[in-house]
């Protein structure tokens, strides 16, 4: 997805053998109780001046506003120069694999949960 704001109003599933690539500057704003479930591949690679961001749609965001990014068995996530905020589990490696580098994971109930 190119650099822009995106509203995630329901759970989003990246299916097995599919890849979701987020360009620098992309901002995924999630509704309450929703998650990004990765069974395939997530590529979220920002730059030092344009991070990929994940957060809440709430006007007054707080930890736990949305469920977060969940990488399940068979799924992979490569996250670099990103910001993940206001989730229950910022990034949850639930049997999946991946790397997180040069990223800010803050204001979540749990930052990176393995």
ABEGO torsion letter per residue (X at the ends): XBBBBBBBABBBBBBBGBBBBBBBGBBBBBBBGBBBBBABBBBBBBBAABBBBBBBABABBBBGABAEBBBBBGBBBBBBGBBBBGBABABBBBGBBEBBBGBBBBGBABBBBX
